[in-house]
Amino acid sequence: MNSKRSSVSAAASRDWVVAVDMGASNLRFARADLAGRLGRTHAEQVRPEGGPTGVIEQIKAGIAVLAGSAPGKSTRPAEGRAGLRAIAFGVPSAVNPRSGRVTLANNLPGWRNIDLGGAIRSAFGVPVMVDNDANMAALGERWKGAARKAANFVFVALGTGIGAGVVVDGRLCHGRTGNAGELYRLNVDWRRWADDFGDTGYFEAHVAGLGIAAAGRRALGMRTRRGASNLVSARDAQFVFEAFRQGDLRARAVLERAFTILGAGIADLVSVLDPDLIVLGGGLTRGAPEFMLETVQRVLHRIHPDIAPPVHLSALGDRAQLYGAVFAALSAAGAS
């Protein structure tokens, strides 16, 4: 073997990138080599009480964990970063395609027009890519998941909120302001066109975790009490899914309504985009996956009996965003 080529290959194998999946509730970090193989990972809950500045410091510390700094010993960004080539983020917000700023993470207090990329770039001195989390998930699904053969598809991310990554002719569609795929304001009931949903929007109020949890509390006669937020959280719809799995008909009705509205919204996307494929991902897809797919497909085929595309669950599960961020970081490093 050529010794020069071997030394270059060995050096490349020591280089690495960081992927960060920033949700409304959790932060997940992954380290990958330049071949895209995942290595060390780290996860923790978002601490939103410190506002954007506090969360950015939390992110720096999480990256330091991947670099090998012992938690609690040192979280200075410069330590242990030898070989770090690029960092990429998926964030729960539209990202301005010109400035790279986080436009509005409506489920994180204070996250409006925040230069996350600039802050991390200054700390670590490497290229930083920031994009919407659903866009990152779409990249991951096309790279490693269910959409590898699809040139035109939509990844619908269902979690605390809802969003979508739209791929047209093999490329992400960001739109004029970066809001392409921001489904949370989609409205499928014209009678409520003038209602004020605040920073949430019609669709998120009905089909995402926030909306399902609220509907579940009403249907099941539950209230969020002080000290009981972990049991019946405004952000967590899992109690509805658990009741559904135990055969509770009230919970079934809540989910059937949410999934029917979801199907109608997806049918609107099909009318506009005519995609090859719809991929459903995010934490909510794990609660009642078969019932979700069955309901969405039924609605979609009723509205579009001739052109309804297949609907699949994500092949990457809750790692779609991480894989997409790895792909984006590799691209930023010139390694993809």
C-alpha positions in Angstrom: 0.0 0.0 0.0 1.2 3.5 -0.8 2.5 4.9 2.5 1.5 8.5 1.7 -2.1 7.4 0.9 -2.2 5.3 4.0 -1.1 8.2 6.2 -3.7 10.5 4.6 -6.4 7.8 5.2 -5.3 7.4 8.8 -5.5 11.1 9.4 -8.9 11.3 7.8 -10.1 8.5 10.1 -9.2 10.6 13.1 -11.3 13.5 11.8 -14.8 13.8 13.0 -18.1 15.8 12.8 -20.8 16.6 15.3 -24.6 16.2 14.7 -27.0 17.9 17.1 -30.7 17.2 17.2 -32.3 20.1 19.1 -35.9 19.4 20.1 -38.3 21.4 22.2 -37.7 19.0 25.1 -34.4 17.1 24.4 -30.9 17.6 23.0 -29.2 14.8 21.3 -25.6 14.8 20.2 -23.7 12.3 18.0 -20.1 12.1 16.8 -19.3 10.5 13.4 -16.2 9.8 11.4 -15.8 11.1 7.9 -17.3 7.9 6.5 -20.6 8.7 8.3 -20.2 6.0 11.0 -21.8 7.1 14.3 -19.6 7.0 17.3 -20.1 8.5 20.7 -23.6 9.8 21.5 -25.0 11.9 24.3 -28.5 13.0 25.2 -30.0 15.4 27.8 -33.1 17.4 28.5 -33.3 21.0 27.2 -33.0 23.5 30.0 -35.1 26.3 28.6 -35.2 28.4 31.7 -31.9 30.1 30.8 -33.3 31.3 27.5 -31.3 31.0 24.3 -28.0 32.0 26.0 -28.4 29.2 28.5 -29.3 26.6 25.9 -26.4 27.6 23.7 -24.0 27.1 26.7 -25.7 23.7 27.3 -25.0 22.8 23.7 -21.3 23.8 23.9 -21.0 21.6 27.0 -22.7 18.7 25.2 -20.3 19.0 22.3 -17.4 19.0 24.8 -18.7 15.7 26.1 -18.4 14.2 22.6 -14.9 15.6 22.5 -14.0 13.6 25.5 -14.1 16.2 28.2 -15.3 14.7 31.5 -18.8 16.1 32.5 -18.4 18.5 35.4 -14.6 18.7 34.9 -14.3 21.0 31.9 -16.7 22.2 29.2 -14.4 24.7 27.5 -15.0 24.3 23.7 -11.3 24.3 22.8 -10.5 21.2 24.8 -10.4 17.9 23.0 -11.6 19.2 19.6 -8.6 18.1 17.6 -9.9 16.6 14.3 -13.3 18.3 14.6 -14.2 19.3 11.0 -17.8 20.6 11.1 -21.0 20.8 13.2 -24.6 20.6 12.0 -27.9 21.3 13.8 -31.5 20.3 13.3 -33.6 22.9 15.2 -37.4 23.1 15.9 -37.8 26.3 13.8 -37.6 27.7 10.4 -34.1 29.0 9.6 -33.6 32.0 7.4 -31.8 30.8 4.3 -29.8 34.1 3.9 -28.8 34.9 7.5 -28.8 31.3 8.9 -30.6 32.6 12.0 -33.2 30.6 13.9 -36.4 32.4 13.0 -38.9 31.2 15.7 -38.7 28.1 17.8 -42.2 28.5 19.1 -41.9 25.8 21.7 -38.8 27.3 23.3 -39.1 30.6 25.2 -37.1 33.5 23.7 -35.9 31.6 20.5 -36.7 34.3 17.9 -34.1 35.5 15.4 -31.2 33.7 17.2 -27.8 33.4 15.6 -27.1 29.8 16.9 -24.7 29.0 14.0 -22.6 32.1 14.7 -22.3 31.4 18.4 -21.2 27.8 17.8 -18.9 28.8 15.0 -17.2 31.4 17.2 -16.7 28.9 20.0 -15.4 26.0 17.9 -13.9 27.6 14.8 -15.3 25.1 12.3 -18.1 25.3 9.7 -21.6 25.1 11.3 -24.8 24.2 9.4 -28.2 25.0 10.9 -31.5 23.9 9.4 -35.0 23.0 10.4 -35.2 19.6 12.2 -37.7 18.2 9.7 -35.4 19.2 6.9 -32.6 17.4 8.6 -34.8 14.3 9.0 -35.6 14.4 5.3 -31.9 14.5 4.5 -31.4 11.5 6.8 -34.2 9.6 5.4 -33.0 10.1 1.8 -29.4 9.2 2.8 -30.1 6.1 5.0 -33.8 5.5 5.3 -37.1 4.9 3.6 -36.7 7.7 0.9 -33.4 6.5 -0.7 -35.1 6.0 -4.0 -37.5 9.0 -3.9 -36.6 12.2 -5.7 -39.8 13.9 -4.5 -41.1 13.3 -1.0 -42.3 14.9 2.2 -41.0 14.0 5.7 -43.7 14.9 8.2 -42.2 15.2 11.7 -44.7 14.6 14.6 -43.5 15.4 18.1 -44.3 18.2 20.6 -44.9 20.3 17.4 -45.2 19.4 13.8 -43.2 20.3 10.7 -42.1 18.9 7.4 -39.1 18.5 5.2 -40.0 18.9 1.5 -37.6 17.4 -1.1 -38.2 18.3 -4.7 -36.1 16.8 -7.5 -33.6 15.6 -4.9 -33.1 18.9 -3.2 -34.5 20.4 0.0 -37.1 23.2 -0.6 -36.5 26.0 1.9 -38.8 28.7 0.4 -38.3 32.4 0.4 -38.0 32.8 4.2 -37.1 29.3 5.2 -40.6 28.5 6.2 -41.3 25.8 3.5 -42.8 22.8 5.3 -43.7 24.7 8.5 -47.0 22.9 8.8 -47.9 24.1 12.3 -50.0 26.9 10.8 -51.7 24.8 8.2 -55.5 25.1 8.4 -57.9 22.5 7.1 -61.1 24.1 8.5 -62.0 27.4 6.7 -64.5 28.2 9.4 -61.6 28.9 11.8 -59.5 31.0 9.5 -59.7 34.0 11.8 -59.0 32.2 15.1 -56.0 33.3 17.0 -53.9 30.3 17.9 -50.9 32.4 19.0 -47.5 30.9 18.1 -49.0 27.4 17.7 -51.4 27.5 14.8 -54.4 25.3 13.8 -52.6 22.1 12.7 -50.2 22.0 15.7 -53.1 22.6 18.1 -54.8 19.4 16.8 -52.3 16.9 15.5 -49.1 17.4 17.4 -48.2 16.4 21.0 -49.4 19.7 22.5 -52.8 19.3 20.9 -53.3 15.6 21.5 -52.3 16.1 25.2 -54.8 18.9 25.6 -57.6 16.9 23.9 -56.7 13.9 25.9 -57.0 15.8 29.2 -60.4 17.0 28.2 -61.7 13.6 27.0 -60.3 11.7 30.0 -61.3 14.2 32.6 -57.7 15.0 33.7 -56.3 18.2 34.8 -52.7 19.4 34.9 -52.0 20.0 38.6 -49.1 21.7 40.3 -46.6 19.1 41.1 -48.2 16.6 38.6 -46.7 18.0 35.4 -44.7 14.8 34.8 -47.9 12.8 34.9 -50.1 14.9 32.7 -47.7 17.3 30.8 -48.9 19.9 28.4 -46.1 18.7 26.2 -46.5 15.0 26.5 -49.3 13.0 24.8 -48.0 9.6 25.9 -50.8 9.2 28.5 -53.3 9.3 25.6 -51.5 6.5 23.7 -51.2 4.4 26.9 -55.0 4.7 27.4 -55.5 3.8 23.8 -53.4 0.7 24.1 -55.5 -0.3 27.2 -58.6 -0.1 25.1 -60.0 3.2 26.3 -62.6 4.3 23.6 -62.3 8.0 24.6 -58.5 7.9 23.9 -59.2 6.1 20.6 -61.6 8.9 19.6 -59.0 11.6 20.4 -56.4 9.9 18.3 -58.8 9.1 15.5 -59.7 12.7 15.2 -56.1 13.9 15.3 -55.0 11.3 12.7 -58.0 12.2 10.5 -57.0 15.9 10.5 -53.4 14.8 9.9 -54.6 12.8 6.8 -56.5 15.8 5.5 -53.5 18.0 5.9 -51.3 15.5 4.1 -53.9 15.3 1.3 -53.5 19.1 0.9 -49.7 18.6 0.5 -50.3 15.9 -2.1 -52.6 18.3 -4.0 -49.7 20.9 -4.2 -46.6 18.7 -4.5 -47.7 15.4 -6.0 -44.8 13.6 -4.2 -43.5 10.0 -4.7 -43.7 9.3 -1.0 -44.8 10.6 2.4 -42.7 9.6 5.4 -44.0 10.0 8.9 -41.5 10.3 11.7 -41.0 11.8 15.2 -41.9 10.6 18.7 -45.7 10.6 18.1 -45.4 7.9 15.5 -44.3 5.4 18.2 -47.5 5.7 20.2 -50.0 4.0 17.8 -48.1 3.5 14.5 -50.5 1.1 12.9 -53.6 3.1 13.8 -51.9 6.3 12.6 -51.0 4.8 9.2 -54.4 3.2 8.7 -56.3 6.4 9.4 -54.0 8.7 7.4 -54.1 6.3 4.4 -57.8 6.0 4.6 -58.3 9.7 4.5 -55.6 10.2 1.8 -57.1 7.6 -0.5 -60.6 9.0 0.0 -59.5 12.5 -1.1 -57.0 11.3 -3.7 -58.2 7.9 -4.9 -56.1 8.0 -8.1 -52.8 9.8 -7.0 -52.4 9.0 -3.3 -48.7 8.2 -2.8 -47.5 5.5 -0.4 -47.2 6.5 3.3 -44.4 4.9 5.3 -43.1 5.3 8.8 -39.5 6.5 9.1 -37.0 3.7 8.7 -34.6 5.5 11.0 -37.0 6.0 13.9 -35.9 8.8 16.3 -32.5 9.0 14.6 -33.6 10.5 11.3 -32.7 14.0 12.4 -29.3 12.9 13.7 -28.4 11.1 10.5 -29.5 14.1 8.5 -27.3 16.4 10.6 -24.4 14.0 10.1 -24.9 14.2 6.4 -25.1 18.0 6.5 -21.9 18.1 8.7 -20.1 15.8 6.2 -21.1 18.1 3.4 -19.9 21.1 5.3 -16.6 19.3 5.9 -16.3 18.4 2.2 -16.5 14.7 3.0 -19.9 13.7 1.5 
